[in-house]
Amino acid sequence: MAKFQLVLLLHAHQPVGNFPDVIERAYRDAYLPFLEVLSYHPAIKIGLHYSGPLLEWTERAHPEYFDRLRGLVEAGQVEIVGGGFYEPVLAVIPPQDQREQITRLADYIENHFGSRPTGAWLTERVWEPELPSVLAPAGVGYTLVDDNHFLGAGFELDQMYGHYIAEDRGHVVKLIPGMKALRYTIPFRDPSETVNFLAEASRKHPGGFAAMGDDLEKFGSWPETHKHCYEDGWLHNFFTALEDSKEWLETTTPATAIASRPAQGRADLPTASYTEMMEWSLPTKARLLYHDLVREFEARPEALPFLRGGTWRNFFAKYSEANLLHKKMLHVSVKVRSAARSRNRGDSAELEQAKTLLLEAQCNDAYWHGVFGGLYMPHLRTAVLHPLAKAETLLDAKAHPKKEFAHAERIDFDADGNEDVYLTSDRYAVLVQPSDGATVSAIDLRTAGVALTNSLMRRPEAYHDAVRKLKEERKGEAAAVSIHDIRRAKEDGLDRWLVYDRWRRSGFRLLLFSTERSFEDYASLRLDEDGSLAGGRYYAKEVHPARLTLISQESPNWAVTKDLSFARTEQGFEITCDVAVRRTGVGPAAVQIAIESIVNFLAPAASDRYFETDGQRFALRWSSPARANRLRIVDEWQKAGVALDAKDAREFWISPIETVSESEGGFERIYQGSQIAAVWPVSLGTGDQWKGQLRFSAFSAE
């Protein structure tokens, strides 16, 4: 009788835009030592998947790694598995891009390792029922999803020891169930536990196989795992334990396991991801309720698979910033396809460049948030926004015969049911959202490829209660545990940063508030500003290529007209925001009025990014009122800057936007840019009007 088999499929990925020293550390701590240990155990066969960005980095930084990996492939010990080149969530990108992503990685693997992959790693194991129609035409024969996907469809754990057929509209792909039990014992428990689990499985399912698909980074990059896996010898001991069980057990590659036995039947699976991802995607209140339900049903493990959490697409509803990133990507993808249909022969190089930039921007990490997701990481959002800005700039330049142009369109850009105004020129791309206080949610400085308004709303997260309760334990030696069980803080006192915004972090928001409120109230989000003006609905009365007029619609006491005009400058562009506020309520009112700007230049501790006023420089985490009506924010690294001029304003209020999030290493505080309010004291009687102006000048800085 054939031996029972263990199928290991390990996935290695580094996000587009990740810091080189972080990737180098992952290489040193996980990728290299894993292959070194594997080389000493030639009987161990596995599948390895590397994302395109990581492969390209490795080819540049450590070509010798390719030589070692190529040798293992030629020896039949390693199967290289494909997927989307830039590690996109395939289900949420356009069909043409799906095919291009899969083909690019397959081509790369074939060119560098000698054979074309037959399988594909599914990013974050996000499965949707239509995916066979994506994967099969692109040459993908199999993929791996979690047992959770199967259990939620009514399968039982005893049915997880083989592969199944998934079909959509006649397209077929084979599915391998990856077992959660193995994910949680490897590498965190003694190897004997895994061997005992497999021995029991082999008795119940002779001739079957058990599979695990998980991150290669857990073998050295996750906290404490390098010491655990290599210095303490866990990985060597694990492979040895598998080899010692050779009478009844063998390891094999995914393709071999599938080829050696028939499918166990058909599997029509629901939209799903791994259990933790489906929890993370839930809105915060729902996630807390989900926690309670899981605890309630812990004594009934057979029922837990039906507590399914949300879906990956929930992140677009949960985080407006993720949704805007995604819709910007879709917008640029449409432009790429339009350019491809109408291209001239001389445009092919630029079109290919724009296409590659688009595919790069589909890297999944910045579109979601969990322990791993990078939405909270500004440098990862920037790594998506920069190629999108650059690609769109190239495409728009080709679409307009004149070097200088300006265009405006009314469009529901972010697909939320509200009309937006999208303005583009050779110098800028600006998204105005009348339904959200007539604010500007995105500003691209096209001459530098920089997204200037790239911040994040401070909102409650399910783990914030844990932050409040956390007492930092610094005694004793930390043990290697699953990343999902880590509860530690990267600095003390994080609970003081748990404040929450009323509004999205968008620019040109009008704040009208009491004279009793101070800068301290602004910094701690206690202004109690008039919500009908700050976040209410405005009507775009007039829209021209370089100007629009917006009228407030919801305030019973104030009538507001906001005019935004756009002008080309020598180094960039200028947005002038003219605001007229008329008192319509009964009786006089003494208030303060502010126009808020949001600017994020990413690195608050870097000396080459700073505020500047009255000849003085301040770090980006500067928090202070400034008695001035002119202010500059400069980023010498990105070669970009912003100058703010507020005519007759009493002062600027500057405060950093700090979020508290969870990551692989624990809870951490992250600078998400600065909120900057130009403030005017105003007294108005019924029928009186005040006018104010803020000029926002964006420039390329050499």
Secondary structure, DSSP 8 states (H G I E B T S, - for coil): ---EEEEEEEEE---TT--HHHHHHHIIIIIHHHHHHHHT-TT--EEEEE-HHHHHHHHHH-HHHHHHHHHHHHTTSEEEEB--TT---GGGS-HHHHHHHHHHHHHHHHHHHSS--SEE--GGG-B-TTTHHHHGGGT--EEEEEHHHHHTTT--GGG-SS-EEEEETTEEEEEEEE-HHHHHHTTTS-HHHHHHHHHHHHHHSTT-EEEEEEEGGGTTTSTTHHIIIIIS-HHHHHHHHHHTTTTTEEEE-HHHHHHTS----B----SB--HHHHHHTS-HHHHHHHHHHHHHTTT-TTTGGG-----TTHHHHH-HHHHHHHHHHHHHHHHHHHHHHH--GGGHHHHHHHHHHHHHTT-GGGG--SSS--TT-HHHHHHHHHHHHHHHHHHHHHH-SSSS-EEEEEE-TTSSSS-EEEEEESSEEEEEETTTTTEEEEEEETTTTEES---------TTHHHHHH-----SS------GGG---BSSTTGGGG----SS-S-BSEEEEEETT--HHHHHTT-----HHHHSS-EEEEEEETTEEEEEE-S-SSEEEEEEEEEEE-SSEEEEEEEEEEEE-SSS-EEEEEEEEEEE--S-TT-TTEEEEETTEEE-TT--EEES-SEEEEEETTTTEEEEEEETT-SEEEEEEEEEEEEETTEEEEEEEEEEEEEEEEEEE-TT-EEEEEEEEEEEE--
